[in-house]
Amino acid sequence: MEPVEFDHVVGYKVPLSLGVADDVANLELTGRRGYVELWARHALVSATPRPFVP
């Protein structure tokens, strides 16, 4: 196995939060910038307070 270059990351194809197994088959090599931007947006949306609807 070759080392991962600086501009790449090993990330999940399908997020674990969607109920998939934490398995090597769910990992892929992808571009660092796009991966970080995607998860930063996800974190912002997840942290945004939502109004209470009874």
C-alpha positions as a Markdown table, in Angstrom:
| # | Residue | x | y | z |
|---|---|---|---|---|
| 1 | Met | 0.0 | 0.0 | 0.0 |
| 2 | Glu | 1.3 | 3.4 | -0.9 |
| 3 | Pro | 1.2 | 6.4 | 1.5 |
| 4 | Val | -1.6 | 8.9 | 1.0 |
| 5 | Glu | -0.4 | 12.1 | -0.6 |
| 6 | Phe | -1.0 | 15.5 | 1.1 |
| 7 | Asp | -3.8 | 16.5 | -1.3 |
| 8 | His | -5.8 | 13.3 | -0.7 |
| 9 | Val | -7.6 | 11.7 | 2.2 |
| 10 | Val | -9.1 | 8.3 | 2.9 |
| 11 | Gly | -12.8 | 8.9 | 3.6 |
| 12 | Tyr | -16.1 | 7.0 | 3.8 |
| 13 | Lys | -18.0 | 6.4 | 0.6 |
| 14 | Val | -21.2 | 6.4 | 2.6 |
| 15 | Pro | -21.2 | 8.2 | 6.0 |
| 16 | Leu | -21.5 | 6.0 | 9.1 |
| 17 | Ser | -24.3 | 8.2 | 10.3 |
| 18 | Leu | -26.5 | 6.5 | 7.5 |
| 19 | Gly | -26.1 | 3.2 | 9.2 |
| 20 | Val | -23.5 | 1.5 | 7.1 |
| 21 | Ala | -20.8 | -0.7 | 8.6 |
| 22 | Asp | -17.4 | 0.7 | 9.5 |
| 23 | Asp | -15.5 | -1.4 | 7.1 |
| 24 | Val | -12.6 | -1.1 | 4.7 |
| 25 | Ala | -14.9 | -1.7 | 1.8 |
| 26 | Asn | -16.7 | 1.6 | 2.6 |
| 27 | Leu | -13.4 | 3.6 | 2.3 |
| 28 | Glu | -12.1 | 5.5 | -0.8 |
| 29 | Leu | -9.2 | 7.7 | -1.7 |
| 30 | Thr | -10.5 | 11.2 | -2.6 |
| 31 | Gly | -9.4 | 14.8 | -2.9 |
| 32 | Arg | -8.7 | 16.5 | 0.4 |
| 33 | Arg | -10.2 | 19.9 | -0.4 |
| 34 | Gly | -13.6 | 18.6 | -1.6 |
| 35 | Tyr | -13.8 | 16.2 | 1.3 |
| 36 | Val | -13.1 | 18.8 | 3.9 |
| 37 | Glu | -15.5 | 21.3 | 2.3 |
| 38 | Leu | -18.2 | 18.7 | 2.2 |
| 39 | Trp | -17.9 | 17.8 | 5.8 |
| 40 | Ala | -17.5 | 21.4 | 7.0 |
| 41 | Arg | -20.9 | 22.1 | 5.3 |
| 42 | His | -22.4 | 19.0 | 6.9 |
| 43 | Ala | -21.2 | 20.2 | 10.3 |
| 44 | Leu | -22.6 | 23.6 | 9.9 |
| 45 | Val | -26.0 | 22.3 | 8.8 |
| 46 | Ser | -26.0 | 19.8 | 11.7 |
| 47 | Ala | -25.2 | 22.5 | 14.2 |
| 48 | Thr | -27.8 | 25.0 | 13.0 |
| 49 | Pro | -30.6 | 25.2 | 15.6 |
| 50 | Arg | -34.0 | 24.3 | 14.3 |
| 51 | Pro | -37.3 | 25.7 | 15.6 |
| 52 | Phe | -39.3 | 23.5 | 17.9 |
| 53 | Val | -42.4 | 22.1 | 16.2 |
| 54 | Pro | -44.7 | 20.3 | 18.6 |
